[in-house]
């Protein structure tokens, strides 16, 4: 169910449009209701024992915030370091414009998270 009013916008999980992004190896769930002037929100899943490939965003300023809301067993890699998580609690991770990153799902379950982009995501900004 998706509803919109002048003030409140509601998007239920079942209303997301899902696509598999082969270049980054990730399933992306998107709806136009979660796009605003200042930021964009997408839902993402990394399949079990798979990796979101190393990439960066060429955005000329801005941030990318990941919210791993179900927790999980995963590893985040940047060019400088690698951090492993194994938790049932939410984890928040942010990246600056141009900061290369990859996410490895070390679990037999899908790893689900939201990605918040500010400014909004623009096609062609992802570079490998």
Secondary structure, DSSP 8 states (H G I E B T S, - for coil): -EEE-SS-EEE-GGG-EEEEETTTTEEEEE-GGGB-SS-EEEEEEE-TT-EEEEEEE--SS-EEEEEETT-EEEEEEESS-EEEEEESS-EEEEEETT--EEEEE-SSS-EEEEEEEES---TT-EE-
